[in-house]
Amino acid sequence: GGVESDLMDEKACIEAYEKEIQTAVDAGDVVGASDAYLNRATIALDTRDYDEVRKLCQFIIELKVHEGDAWHILAMLEYRISNHETSIKYFDRALTLGCRKQPLTHWNKSLPLQSIGRFKEGMTEHAWAEHVPDVQTFYIPQHRFNKPKWRGHPAPATIHVHAEAGAGDNLSMFRYFPLLLERGYKVHYEADPSMLSLAARNFPDVVCMPRARDYPGVVGT
C-alpha cells in the first residue's frame, strides 16, 4: 500500500490496504488491524473520502489501540473542512492519549491555531518542526546552521533570515525586515530564487542572496 501510494496509484493503494485490513482481522490481530485501519484512513483523508475517514477512525477508537493516532487523523479532517476549534480539541485529545509522532501532531495543531488568529500559540506549536527528522522540509531548515538561533539578542548583530515555506509565507514575513533594520540589526535574506529580485528591489538595506544549494551546516556537517 505504501509503495502504491508513492507511485500515486490510488486504486492499487486502496486495494492493498483493504487486503491488509482483512488479513489482520482474519488473524485476530488487534494491533495489526488498528495499524491497517490507520493506513487506510490516511489515504481516505488524502482522497477527501471523509465519511470513510470517520468510519475507520471509529473502528480504531473502539479497538482501543492507537486511539491517539485516530484522533490525530480526525483533527486533520476537521482542519481541512475549516472546523478549526473542533480540530484543536481533537489535536489536544490525540496528544493526551499518547499518539505516535507527537512532534508532527504539535506542528499540525499550529495550522488551525494560525487559521483563527491565535498566532502566538500557533508559532509555539509550529516550532516543533525542529523535532520531526523524518520530514526533511520541516527539519532541515531548523538544523542548517551551527550559529545560534535569534532569541531576541540585542543589536549589534547579524540576523540571517532564510526561506522555509512557500512564497506567501515569505511575503507575509517581509514586514519584519524594516523593524529589524530600525533596531540596528544587519539583516541577510537567503531567498528562494523566485523571490530574490522582489526582495532585493524592495529592501535595498537587506543583503539578499539566493538560497544555498548545499544547505551548509545541516545536522552538524
C-alpha positions, 0 to 999 in steps of 0.5 A: 500500500505504501509503495502504491501510494508513492507511485500515486496509484490510488486504486492499487493503494486502496486495494492493498490496504483493504487486503491488509485490513482483512488479513489482520482481522482474519488473524485476530490481530488487534494491533495489526488491524488498528495499524491497517485501519490507520493506513487506510484512513490516511489515504481516505483523508488524502482522497477527501473520502471523509465519511470513510475517514470517520468510519475507520477512525471509529473502528480504531477508537473502539479497538482501543489501540492507537486511539491517539493516532485516530484522533490525530487523523480526525483533527486533520479532517476537521482542519481541512473542512475549516472546523478549526476549534473542533480540530484543536480539541481533537489535536489536544485529545490525540496528544493526551492519549499518547499518539505516535509522532507527537512532534508532527501532531504539535506542528499540525495543531499550529495550522488551525491555531494560525487559521483563527488568529491565535498566532502566538500559540500557533508559532509555539506549536509550529516550532516543533518542526525542529523535532520531526527528522523524518520530514526533511522540509520541516527539519532541515531548515531548523538544523542548517546552521551551527550559529545560534538561533535569534532569541531576541539578542540585542543589536549589534548583530547579524540576523540571517533570515532564510526561506522555509515555506512557500512564497506567501509565507515569505511575503507575509514575513517581509514586514519584519525586515524594516523593524529589524533594520530600525533596531540596528540589526544587519539583516541577510535574506537567503531567498528562494530564487523566485523571490530574490529580485522582489526582495532585493528591489524592495529592501535595498538595506537587506543583503539578499542572496539566493538560497544555498544549494548545499544547505551548509551546516545541516545536522552538524556537517 
